[in-house]
Amino acid sequence: MGGHGSGKQGNESLTSRLLGSGLSGILELVCFHPVDTVAKRLMNSTEKPFAKGQTTSQGFSSLNKIIFRENATANTFTKYKSLFPGLGFAAGYKVAQRMYKFTGQRHVRDWMNTNHQGTFKSLFGDNWKTMMHATAGSLIGIGEIVLLPLDALKIKMQINPEQKGLDIIKQEGLGLYRGAGWTAARNAPGSFALFGGSAFVKEHIFELKDYNQATFFQNFCASIGGAFASLAVSSPLDVIKTRIQAKSGDKAEAGFTILKNMVKNEGFGSFFKGLVPKMLVVGPKLVFSFTIADASIPLISALIDGPKKN
């Protein structure tokens, strides 16, 4: 089984899947970490760049301060370097996340395909494969909260780069799991849309019966469908989750308090703060890692597992 969309039980070993998905995480981190930092800072900011009454120049000045903080007036290289805070934790989180997500979804999907294929066929008819991939993704997404401390450390250091990782751990302790419920609430529909959207494109647009037969271009297009569906569905809860994780223990706010204050003070549009940079960069980032995982897992499997079993 070569891709994340196959309807058949996979032949790759756990090692092949872990190596391929880990490689996708490493390459994604190197290429996209700076813009992820920009998106996080925009989502956490309560300021409005280009607010009513501001000139264009003032709007760009405000945006510059939100993104680069104390380095807003520094040279270009210093500004760029300031977008890499918490890289060590980001690397640990991103690689672990991609290994868990892309490997885990494949294993859960294979288990469902072996043990519950009949149930999915009876419930969803011709859409059973799409729903199986989506359901497996959703379950894996919920379980992703085990990685929450690494994600929280990454976000805190992106938003407050002067903080040290070990100091945050000492200060927060189990508070690094703050927002676990909101994270699960975001991940369940987000991962459902990610894997289900990808499977839908292969099944209904490219009319593939065996997803293994997808070309690189078809895998790429399927990943685009899944990634952008996932971002659109999960954005409001992602903003709340980011704000929960950004606060230190003594300033922590409950998710519903943040939600209420956002509606009251910033309006409903605040739930989609950072969505444009996320669509422009986090979207391609997901597409990139999804496609790399799809391409590399079967190649690595061919090298270390030998020929596929029919």
ZADO-1210 file (C-alpha; in nm, 4 decimals, padded with zeros to 6 digits):
<atoms>
<atom x="00.0000" y="00.0000" z="00.0000" code="MET" pos="1"/>
<atom x="00.1569" y="00.3233" z="-00.1069" code="GLY" pos="2"/>
<atom x="-00.0555" y="00.6189" z="-00.0033" code="GLY" pos="3"/>
<atom x="-00.2683" y="00.7561" z="00.2732" code="HIS" pos="4"/>
<atom x="-00.5710" y="00.6848" z="00.0612" code="GLY" pos="5"/>
<atom x="-00.5507" y="00.3151" z="-00.0069" code="SER" pos="6"/>
<atom x="-00.8555" y="00.1095" z="00.0600" code="GLY" pos="7"/>
<atom x="-00.6517" y="-00.2063" z="00.0999" code="LYS" pos="8"/>
<atom x="-00.4550" y="-00.3213" z="00.4006" code="GLN" pos="9"/>
<atom x="-00.1006" y="-00.1910" z="00.3803" code="GLY" pos="10"/>
<atom x="00.2148" y="-00.3911" z="00.3209" code="ASN" pos="11"/>
<atom x="00.4649" y="-00.1383" z="00.4576" code="GLU" pos="12"/>
<atom x="00.6328" y="-00.2147" z="00.7858" code="SER" pos="13"/>
<atom x="00.5950" y="00.0102" z="01.0891" code="LEU" pos="14"/>
<atom x="00.9596" y="00.1140" z="01.0403" code="THR" pos="15"/>
<atom x="00.8977" y="00.2242" z="00.6810" code="SER" pos="16"/>
<atom x="00.5958" y="00.4265" z="00.7811" code="ARG" pos="17"/>
<atom x="00.7779" y="00.5922" z="01.0717" code="LEU" pos="18"/>
<atom x="01.0805" y="00.6811" z="00.8586" code="LEU" pos="19"/>
<atom x="00.8727" y="00.8182" z="00.5721" code="GLY" pos="20"/>
<atom x="00.6435" y="01.0249" z="00.7925" code="SER" pos="21"/>
<atom x="00.9386" y="01.1428" z="01.0027" code="GLY" pos="22"/>
<atom x="01.1164" y="01.2605" z="00.6886" code="LEU" pos="23"/>
<atom x="00.8069" y="01.4571" z="00.5895" code="SER" pos="24"/>
<atom x="00.8079" y="01.6276" z="00.9305" code="GLY" pos="25"/>
<atom x="01.1767" y="01.7238" z="00.9100" code="ILE" pos="26"/>
<atom x="01.1477" y="01.8698" z="00.5601" code="LEU" pos="27"/>
<atom x="00.8283" y="02.0529" z="00.6541" code="GLU" pos="28"/>
<atom x="00.9943" y="02.2100" z="00.9590" code="LEU" pos="29"/>
<atom x="01.2953" y="02.3372" z="00.7654" code="VAL" pos="30"/>
<atom x="01.0765" y="02.4952" z="00.4987" code="CYS" pos="31"/>
<atom x="00.7838" y="02.6324" z="00.6977" code="PHE" pos="32"/>
<atom x="00.8696" y="02.7068" z="01.0628" code="HIS" pos="33"/>
<atom x="00.9126" y="03.0864" z="01.0145" code="PRO" pos="34"/>
<atom x="00.5666" y="03.1365" z="00.8690" code="VAL" pos="35"/>
<atom x="00.4132" y="02.9128" z="01.1342" code="ASP" pos="36"/>
<atom x="00.5587" y="03.1572" z="01.3869" code="THR" pos="37"/>
<atom x="00.3980" y="03.4488" z="01.2006" code="VAL" pos="38"/>
<atom x="00.0585" y="03.2750" z="01.2005" code="ALA" pos="39"/>
<atom x="00.0803" y="03.2004" z="01.5755" code="LYS" pos="40"/>
<atom x="00.1711" y="03.5603" z="01.6604" code="ARG" pos="41"/>
<atom x="-00.1146" y="03.6956" z="01.4508" code="LEU" pos="42"/>
<atom x="-00.3632" y="03.4553" z="01.6110" code="MET" pos="43"/>
<atom x="-00.2484" y="03.5469" z="01.9622" code="ASN" pos="44"/>
<atom x="-00.2538" y="03.9224" z="01.9038" code="SER" pos="45"/>
<atom x="-00.5543" y="04.1250" z="02.0172" code="THR" pos="46"/>
<atom x="-00.4357" y="04.4229" z="01.8099" code="GLU" pos="47"/>
<atom x="-00.5911" y="04.4895" z="01.4714" code="LYS" pos="48"/>
<atom x="-00.3455" y="04.5833" z="01.1987" code="PRO" pos="49"/>
<atom x="-00.5122" y="04.8007" z="00.9338" code="PHE" pos="50"/>
<atom x="-00.7895" y="04.8865" z="01.1801" code="ALA" pos="51"/>
<atom x="-01.0445" y="05.1488" z="01.0873" code="LYS" pos="52"/>
<atom x="-00.8882" y="05.4953" z="01.0930" code="GLY" pos="53"/>
<atom x="-00.5330" y="05.3698" z="01.0387" code="GLN" pos="54"/>
<atom x="-00.3381" y="05.4736" z="00.7333" code="THR" pos="55"/>
<atom x="-00.1749" y="05.2055" z="00.5194" code="THR" pos="56"/>
<atom x="00.1634" y="05.3021" z="00.6651" code="SER" pos="57"/>
<atom x="00.0332" y="05.2705" z="01.0213" code="GLN" pos="58"/>
<atom x="-00.1249" y="04.9353" z="00.9373" code="GLY" pos="59"/>
<atom x="00.2027" y="04.7931" z="00.8094" code="PHE" pos="60"/>
<atom x="00.3859" y="04.9369" z="01.1114" code="SER" pos="61"/>
<atom x="00.1388" y="04.7652" z="01.3457" code="SER" pos="62"/>
<atom x="00.1720" y="04.4381" z="01.1529" code="LEU" pos="63"/>
<atom x="00.5518" y="04.4648" z="01.1688" code="ASN" pos="64"/>
<atom x="00.5429" y="04.5025" z="01.5496" code="LYS" pos="65"/>
<atom x="00.3042" y="04.2087" z="01.5928" code="ILE" pos="66"/>
<atom x="00.5219" y="03.9785" z="01.3842" code="ILE" pos="67"/>
<atom x="00.8751" y="04.0818" z="01.4818" code="PHE" pos="68"/>
<atom x="00.8158" y="04.2178" z="01.8357" code="ARG" pos="69"/>
<atom x="01.1325" y="04.3773" z="01.9752" code="GLU" pos="70"/>
<atom x="01.3105" y="04.3156" z="01.6436" code="ASN" pos="71"/>
<atom x="01.0610" y="04.5286" z="01.4479" code="ALA" pos="72"/>
<atom x="01.3297" y="04.7888" z="01.3713" code="THR" pos="73"/>
<atom x="01.6180" y="04.5421" z="01.3272" code="ALA" pos="74"/>
<atom x="01.7840" y="04.4469" z="00.9994" code="ASN" pos="75"/>
<atom x="01.6351" y="04.1863" z="00.7670" code="THR" pos="76"/>
<atom x="01.8579" y="03.8979" z="00.8816" code="PHE" pos="77"/>
<atom x="01.7833" y="03.9611" z="01.2502" code="THR" pos="78"/>
<atom x="01.4124" y="03.9782" z="01.1732" code="LYS" pos="79"/>
<atom x="01.4283" y="03.6484" z="00.9857" code="TYR" pos="80"/>
<atom x="01.6281" y="03.4816" z="01.2638" code="LYS" pos="81"/>
<atom x="01.3695" y="03.5975" z="01.5191" code="SER" pos="82"/>
<atom x="01.1098" y="03.3759" z="01.3472" code="LEU" pos="83"/>
<atom x="01.2890" y="03.0604" z="01.4661" code="PHE" pos="84"/>
<atom x="01.2240" y="03.0653" z="01.8436" code="PRO" pos="85"/>
<atom x="01.1728" y="02.7293" z="02.0090" code="GLY" pos="86"/>
<atom x="01.3114" y="02.5439" z="01.7084" code="LEU" pos="87"/>
<atom x="01.4285" y="02.2501" z="01.9209" code="GLY" pos="88"/>
<atom x="01.0818" y="02.1949" z="02.0667" code="PHE" pos="89"/>
<atom x="00.9282" y="02.2667" z="01.7278" code="ALA" pos="90"/>
<atom x="01.1453" y="01.9955" z="01.5727" code="ALA" pos="91"/>
<atom x="01.0539" y="01.7460" z="01.8430" code="GLY" pos="92"/>
<atom x="00.6847" y="01.8275" z="01.8114" code="TYR" pos="93"/>
<atom x="00.6626" y="01.8408" z="01.4328" code="LYS" pos="94"/>
<atom x="00.8531" y="01.5187" z="01.3667" code="VAL" pos="95"/>
<atom x="00.6689" y="01.3322" z="01.6438" code="ALA" pos="96"/>
<atom x="00.3355" y="01.4707" z="01.5217" code="GLN" pos="97"/>
<atom x="00.3866" y="01.3667" z="01.1597" code="ARG" pos="98"/>
<atom x="00.5151" y="01.0230" z="01.2585" code="MET" pos="99"/>
<atom x="00.2192" y="00.9722" z="01.4890" code="TYR" pos="100"/>
<atom x="-00.0410" y="01.1150" z="01.2505" code="LYS" pos="101"/>
<atom x="00.0582" y="00.9625" z="00.9173" code="PHE" pos="102"/>
<atom x="00.1728" y="00.6286" z="01.0610" code="THR" pos="103"/>
<atom x="-00.1091" y="00.6031" z="01.3134" code="GLY" pos="104"/>
<atom x="-00.3855" y="00.6813" z="01.0649" code="GLN" pos="105"/>
<atom x="-00.2571" y="00.4117" z="00.8301" code="ARG" pos="106"/>
<atom x="-00.2505" y="00.1535" z="01.1086" code="HIS" pos="107"/>
<atom x="-00.5978" y="00.2407" z="01.2412" code="VAL" pos="108"/>
<atom x="-00.7334" y="00.2410" z="00.8864" code="ARG" pos="109"/>
<atom x="-00.5782" y="-00.1000" z="00.8161" code="ASP" pos="110"/>
<atom x="-00.7322" y="-00.2372" z="01.1369" code="TRP" pos="111"/>
<atom x="-01.0733" y="-00.0984" z="01.0418" code="MET" pos="112"/>
<atom x="-01.0402" y="-00.2357" z="00.6907" code="ASN" pos="113"/>
<atom x="-00.9651" y="-00.5831" z="00.8271" code="THR" pos="114"/>
<atom x="-01.2207" y="-00.5918" z="01.1074" code="ASN" pos="115"/>
<atom x="-01.4995" y="-00.3474" z="01.0236" code="HIS" pos="116"/>
<atom x="-01.5154" y="-00.3134" z="00.6472" code="GLN" pos="117"/>
<atom x="-01.8637" y="-00.4674" z="00.6382" code="GLY" pos="118"/>
<atom x="-01.9941" y="-00.2173" z="00.8925" code="THR" pos="119"/>
<atom x="-01.8649" y="00.0790" z="00.6931" code="PHE" pos="120"/>
<atom x="-02.0096" y="-00.0615" z="00.3705" code="LYS" pos="121"/>
<atom x="-02.3519" y="-00.1086" z="00.5272" code="SER" pos="122"/>
<atom x="-02.3518" y="00.2392" z="00.6840" code="LEU" pos="123"/>
<atom x="-02.2017" y="00.4448" z="00.4041" code="PHE" pos="124"/>
<atom x="-02.2467" y="00.2447" z="00.0846" code="GLY" pos="125"/>
<atom x="-02.0188" y="00.3589" z="-00.1961" code="ASP" pos="126"/>
<atom x="-01.8585" y="00.6161" z="00.0337" code="ASN" pos="127"/>
<atom x="-01.7305" y="00.3555" z="00.2796" code="TRP" pos="128"/>
<atom x="-01.3612" y="00.4042" z="00.1965" code="LYS" pos="129"/>
<atom x="-01.3806" y="00.7820" z="00.2306" code="THR" pos="130"/>
<atom x="-01.5547" y="00.7518" z="00.5668" code="MET" pos="131"/>
<atom x="-01.3109" y="00.4862" z="00.6886" code="MET" pos="132"/>
<atom x="-01.0142" y="00.7106" z="00.6131" code="HIS" pos="133"/>
<atom x="-01.1875" y="01.0085" z="00.7742" code="ALA" pos="134"/>
<atom x="-01.2850" y="00.8143" z="01.0874" code="THR" pos="135"/>
<atom x="-00.9355" y="00.6714" z="01.1310" code="ALA" pos="136"/>
<atom x="-00.7957" y="01.0227" z="01.0946" code="GLY" pos="137"/>
<atom x="-01.0382" y="01.1632" z="01.3504" code="SER" pos="138"/>
<atom x="-00.9478" y="00.8997" z="01.6111" code="LEU" pos="139"/>
<atom x="-00.5775" y="00.9601" z="01.5577" code="ILE" pos="140"/>
<atom x="-00.6364" y="01.3363" z="01.5789" code="GLY" pos="141"/>
<atom x="-00.8000" y="01.3039" z="01.9199" code="ILE" pos="142"/>
<atom x="-00.5085" y="01.0937" z="02.0468" code="GLY" pos="143"/>
<atom x="-00.2675" y="01.3636" z="01.9358" code="GLU" pos="144"/>
<atom x="-00.3193" y="01.5421" z="02.2687" code="ILE" pos="145"/>
<atom x="-00.0392" y="01.3213" z="02.4094" code="VAL" pos="146"/>
<atom x="00.1964" y="01.5537" z="02.2184" code="LEU" pos="147"/>
<atom x="00.0360" y="01.8679" z="02.3619" code="LEU" pos="148"/>
<atom x="00.3262" y="01.9688" z="02.5941" code="PRO" pos="149"/>
<atom x="00.5673" y="01.9912" z="02.2987" code="LEU" pos="150"/>
<atom x="00.3114" y="02.1926" z="02.1019" code="ASP" pos="151"/>
<atom x="00.2534" y="02.4243" z="02.4001" code="ALA" pos="152"/>
<atom x="00.6279" y="02.4803" z="02.4441" code="LEU" pos="153"/>
<atom x="00.6648" y="02.5577" z="02.0745" code="LYS" pos="154"/>
<atom x="00.3786" y="02.8090" z="02.0807" code="ILE" pos="155"/>
<atom x="00.4980" y="02.9808" z="02.4017" code="LYS" pos="156"/>
<atom x="00.8472" y="03.0245" z="02.2603" code="MET" pos="157"/>
<atom x="00.7162" y="03.1466" z="01.9255" code="GLN" pos="158"/>
<atom x="00.5001" y="03.4085" z="02.0973" code="ILE" pos="159"/>
<atom x="00.7431" y="03.4924" z="02.3810" code="ASN" pos="160"/>
<atom x="01.0896" y="03.4214" z="02.2351" code="PRO" pos="161"/>
<atom x="01.2700" y="03.5570" z="02.5423" code="GLU" pos="162"/>
<atom x="01.1455" y="03.2594" z="02.7471" code="GLN" pos="163"/>
<atom x="01.3635" y="02.9514" z="02.7953" code="LYS" pos="164"/>
<atom x="01.2191" y="02.6053" z="02.7420" code="GLY" pos="165"/>
<atom x="01.3317" y="02.4570" z="03.0766" code="LEU" pos="166"/>
<atom x="01.2017" y="02.7618" z="03.2635" code="ASP" pos="167"/>
<atom x="00.8616" y="02.7149" z="03.0999" code="ILE" pos="168"/>
<atom x="00.8568" y="02.3456" z="03.1971" code="ILE" pos="169"/>
<atom x="00.9420" y="02.4298" z="03.5607" code="LYS" pos="170"/>
<atom x="00.6825" y="02.7056" z="03.5714" code="GLN" pos="171"/>
<atom x="00.3996" y="02.5222" z="03.3957" code="GLU" pos="172"/>
<atom x="00.4428" y="02.1541" z="03.4855" code="GLY" pos="173"/>
<atom x="00.1213" y="01.9711" z="03.4004" code="LEU" pos="174"/>
<atom x="-00.0193" y="02.3065" z="03.2938" code="GLY" pos="175"/>
<atom x="00.1387" y="02.2290" z="02.9574" code="LEU" pos="176"/>
<atom x="-00.1639" y="02.0055" z="02.9045" code="TYR" pos="177"/>
<atom x="-00.3884" y="02.3094" z="02.9423" code="ARG" pos="178"/>
<atom x="-00.6397" y="02.3202" z="02.6589" code="GLY" pos="179"/>
<atom x="-00.6341" y="01.9436" z="02.6012" code="ALA" pos="180"/>
<atom x="-01.0113" y="01.9347" z="02.5614" code="GLY" pos="181"/>
<atom x="-01.0096" y="02.2197" z="02.3093" code="TRP" pos="182"/>
<atom x="-00.7216" y="02.0549" z="02.1237" code="THR" pos="183"/>
<atom x="-00.9146" y="01.7288" z="02.0951" code="ALA" pos="184"/>
<atom x="-01.2233" y="01.9245" z="01.9847" code="ALA" pos="185"/>
<atom x="-01.0144" y="02.0914" z="01.7135" code="ARG" pos="186"/>
<atom x="-00.8312" y="01.7770" z="01.6037" code="ASN" pos="187"/>
<atom x="-01.1325" y="01.5480" z="01.5695" code="ALA" pos="188"/>
<atom x="-01.3048" y="01.7403" z="01.2868" code="PRO" pos="189"/>
<atom x="-00.9750" y="01.8725" z="01.1507" code="GLY" pos="190"/>
<atom x="-00.8215" y="01.5274" z="01.1013" code="SER" pos="191"/>
<atom x="-01.1559" y="01.3902" z="00.9815" code="PHE" pos="192"/>
<atom x="-01.1557" y="01.6554" z="00.7084" code="ALA" pos="193"/>
<atom x="-00.7851" y="01.6086" z="00.6311" code="LEU" pos="194"/>
<atom x="-00.7944" y="01.2364" z="00.5598" code="PHE" pos="195"/>
<atom x="-01.1561" y="01.2266" z="00.4473" code="GLY" pos="196"/>
<atom x="-01.1083" y="01.5178" z="00.2065" code="GLY" pos="197"/>
<atom x="-00.8072" y="01.3506" z="00.0531" code="SER" pos="198"/>
<atom x="-00.9928" y="01.0213" z="00.0113" code="ALA" pos="199"/>
<atom x="-01.2958" y="01.2041" z="-00.1329" code="PHE" pos="200"/>
<atom x="-01.0840" y="01.3655" z="-00.4057" code="VAL" pos="201"/>
<atom x="-00.9328" y="01.0317" z="-00.5049" code="LYS" pos="202"/>
<atom x="-01.2652" y="00.8487" z="-00.4934" code="GLU" pos="203"/>
<atom x="-01.5011" y="01.1006" z="-00.6515" code="HIS" pos="204"/>
<atom x="-01.2860" y="01.3345" z="-00.8614" code="ILE" pos="205"/>
<atom x="-01.0212" y="01.0961" z="-00.9935" code="PHE" pos="206"/>
<atom x="-01.2557" y="00.7939" z="-00.9655" code="GLU" pos="207"/>
<atom x="-00.9826" y="00.5696" z="-00.8285" code="LEU" pos="208"/>
<atom x="-01.0945" y="00.2293" z="-00.7065" code="LYS" pos="209"/>
<atom x="-00.7480" y="00.1429" z="-00.5797" code="ASP" pos="210"/>
<atom x="-00.5938" y="00.4535" z="-00.4262" code="TYR" pos="211"/>
<atom x="-00.2501" y="00.2928" z="-00.4640" code="ASN" pos="212"/>
<atom x="-00.2756" y="00.3633" z="-00.8347" code="GLN" pos="213"/>
<atom x="-00.2827" y="00.7408" z="-00.7775" code="ALA" pos="214"/>
<atom x="-00.0109" y="00.9314" z="-00.9597" code="THR" pos="215"/>
<atom x="00.2059" y="01.1859" z="-00.7816" code="PHE" pos="216"/>
<atom x="-00.0141" y="01.4621" z="-00.9245" code="PHE" pos="217"/>
<atom x="-00.3309" y="01.2895" z="-00.8022" code="GLN" pos="218"/>
<atom x="-00.1812" y="01.2434" z="-00.4547" code="ASN" pos="219"/>
<atom x="-00.0832" y="01.6110" z="-00.4585" code="PHE" pos="220"/>
<atom x="-00.4341" y="01.7249" z="-00.5564" code="CYS" pos="221"/>
<atom x="-00.5912" y="01.4941" z="-00.2974" code="ALA" pos="222"/>
<atom x="-00.3641" y="01.6397" z="-00.0299" code="SER" pos="223"/>
<atom x="-00.4704" y="01.9911" z="-00.1294" code="ILE" pos="224"/>
<atom x="-00.8369" y="01.8972" z="-00.0867" code="GLY" pos="225"/>
<atom x="-00.7763" y="01.7413" z="00.2544" code="GLY" pos="226"/>
<atom x="-00.5472" y="02.0138" z="00.3862" code="ALA" pos="227"/>
<atom x="-00.7675" y="02.3111" z="00.3039" code="PHE" pos="228"/>
<atom x="-01.0835" y="02.1365" z="00.4242" code="ALA" pos="229"/>
<atom x="-00.9051" y="02.0634" z="00.7528" code="SER" pos="230"/>
<atom x="-00.7899" y="02.4230" z="00.8031" code="LEU" pos="231"/>
<atom x="-01.1316" y="02.5705" z="00.7300" code="ALA" pos="232"/>
<atom x="-01.3064" y="02.3338" z="00.9709" code="VAL" pos="233"/>
<atom x="-01.0589" y="02.3655" z="01.2580" code="SER" pos="234"/>
<atom x="-00.9681" y="02.7373" z="01.2450" code="SER" pos="235"/>
<atom x="-01.2073" y="02.8765" z="01.5139" code="PRO" pos="236"/>
<atom x="-01.1080" y="02.6159" z="01.7726" code="LEU" pos="237"/>
<atom x="-00.7422" y="02.6527" z="01.6762" code="ASP" pos="238"/>
<atom x="-00.7482" y="03.0237" z="01.7673" code="VAL" pos="239"/>
<atom x="-00.8951" y="02.9419" z="02.1109" code="ILE" pos="240"/>
<atom x="-00.6432" y="02.6604" z="02.1633" code="LYS" pos="241"/>
<atom x="-00.3523" y="02.8892" z="02.0726" code="THR" pos="242"/>
<atom x="-00.4638" y="03.1573" z="02.3183" code="ARG" pos="243"/>
<atom x="-00.5085" y="02.9028" z="02.5986" code="ILE" pos="244"/>
<atom x="-00.1583" y="02.7659" z="02.5423" code="GLN" pos="245"/>
<atom x="00.0025" y="03.1091" z="02.5061" code="ALA" pos="246"/>
<atom x="-00.0923" y="03.2173" z="02.8602" code="LYS" pos="247"/>
<atom x="00.1281" y="03.1327" z="03.1587" code="SER" pos="248"/>
<atom x="-00.0188" y="02.9508" z="03.4566" code="GLY" pos="249"/>
<atom x="-00.0889" y="03.2643" z="03.6620" code="ASP" pos="250"/>
<atom x="-00.2633" y="03.4314" z="03.3670" code="LYS" pos="251"/>
<atom x="-00.4431" y="03.1244" z="03.2340" code="ALA" pos="252"/>
<atom x="-00.7980" y="03.1659" z="03.1104" code="GLU" pos="253"/>
<atom x="-01.0612" y="02.9008" z="03.0505" code="ALA" pos="254"/>
<atom x="-01.1514" y="02.8292" z="02.6901" code="GLY" pos="255"/>
<atom x="-01.5101" y="02.9465" z="02.7291" code="PHE" pos="256"/>
<atom x="-01.3878" y="03.2710" z="02.8895" code="THR" pos="257"/>
<atom x="-01.1626" y="03.3323" z="02.5903" code="ILE" pos="258"/>
<atom x="-01.4492" y="03.2480" z="02.3547" code="LEU" pos="259"/>
<atom x="-01.6847" y="03.4913" z="02.5319" code="LYS" pos="260"/>
<atom x="-01.4269" y="03.7724" z="02.5361" code="ASN" pos="261"/>
<atom x="-01.3452" y="03.7203" z="02.1695" code="MET" pos="262"/>
<atom x="-01.7111" y="03.7545" z="02.0711" code="VAL" pos="263"/>
<atom x="-01.7589" y="04.0562" z="02.2986" code="LYS" pos="264"/>
<atom x="-01.4383" y="04.2479" z="02.2251" code="ASN" pos="265"/>
<atom x="-01.3222" y="04.1362" z="01.8822" code="GLU" pos="266"/>
<atom x="-01.6293" y="04.0033" z="01.7032" code="GLY" pos="267"/>
<atom x="-01.6880" y="03.6720" z="01.5290" code="PHE" pos="268"/>
<atom x="-01.4218" y="03.7516" z="01.2708" code="GLY" pos="269"/>
<atom x="-01.1610" y="03.6966" z="01.5426" code="SER" pos="270"/>
<atom x="-01.2228" y="03.3214" z="01.5225" code="PHE" pos="271"/>
<atom x="-01.0581" y="03.3295" z="01.1818" code="PHE" pos="272"/>
<atom x="-00.7561" y="03.5391" z="01.2786" code="LYS" pos="273"/>
<atom x="-00.4456" y="03.4087" z="01.1070" code="GLY" pos="274"/>
<atom x="-00.6558" y="03.2043" z="00.8623" code="LEU" pos="275"/>
<atom x="-00.5141" y="03.3799" z="00.5561" code="VAL" pos="276"/>
<atom x="-00.1478" y="03.3072" z="00.6422" code="PRO" pos="277"/>
<atom x="-00.2551" y="02.9581" z="00.7495" code="LYS" pos="278"/>
<atom x="-00.4241" y="02.8983" z="00.4143" code="MET" pos="279"/>
<atom x="-00.1279" y="03.0459" z="00.2289" code="LEU" pos="280"/>
<atom x="00.1452" y="02.8652" z="00.4206" code="VAL" pos="281"/>
<atom x="00.0088" y="02.6114" z="00.6681" code="VAL" pos="282"/>
<atom x="-00.2092" y="02.4753" z="00.3879" code="GLY" pos="283"/>
<atom x="00.0844" y="02.4169" z="00.1534" code="PRO" pos="284"/>
<atom x="00.2785" y="02.2871" z="00.4565" code="LYS" pos="285"/>
<atom x="00.0193" y="02.0152" z="00.5136" code="LEU" pos="286"/>
<atom x="00.0052" y="01.9434" z="00.1407" code="VAL" pos="287"/>
<atom x="00.3845" y="01.9246" z="00.1335" code="PHE" pos="288"/>
<atom x="00.4191" y="01.6841" z="00.4263" code="SER" pos="289"/>
<atom x="00.1223" y="01.4729" z="00.3137" code="PHE" pos="290"/>
<atom x="00.2695" y="01.4376" z="-00.0360" code="THR" pos="291"/>
<atom x="00.6220" y="01.3685" z="00.0928" code="ILE" pos="292"/>
<atom x="00.4878" y="01.0972" z="00.3245" code="ALA" pos="293"/>
<atom x="00.2920" y="00.9419" z="00.0376" code="ASP" pos="294"/>
<atom x="00.5955" y="00.9431" z="-00.1886" code="ALA" pos="295"/>
<atom x="00.8620" y="00.8377" z="00.0610" code="SER" pos="296"/>
<atom x="00.6875" y="00.5604" z="00.2563" code="ILE" pos="297"/>
<atom x="00.6574" y="00.3189" z="-00.0408" code="PRO" pos="298"/>
<atom x="01.0104" y="00.4031" z="-00.1565" code="LEU" pos="299"/>
<atom x="01.1554" y="00.3354" z="00.1883" code="ILE" pos="300"/>
<atom x="00.9422" y="00.0222" z="00.2144" code="SER" pos="301"/>
<atom x="01.0818" y="-00.1058" z="-00.1147" code="ALA" pos="302"/>
<atom x="01.4335" y="-00.0557" z="00.0204" code="LEU" pos="303"/>
<atom x="01.3970" y="-00.2125" z="00.3643" code="ILE" pos="304"/>
<atom x="01.0920" y="-00.4403" z="00.3371" code="ASP" pos="305"/>
<atom x="01.1568" y="-00.5909" z="-00.0043" code="GLY" pos="306"/>
<atom x="00.8931" y="-00.6577" z="-00.2718" code="PRO" pos="307"/>
<atom x="00.5263" y="-00.6035" z="-00.1854" code="LYS" pos="308"/>
<atom x="00.3132" y="-00.9004" z="-00.0950" code="LYS" pos="309"/>
<atom x="00.0191" y="-00.9541" z="-00.3250" code="ASN" pos="310"/>
</atoms>
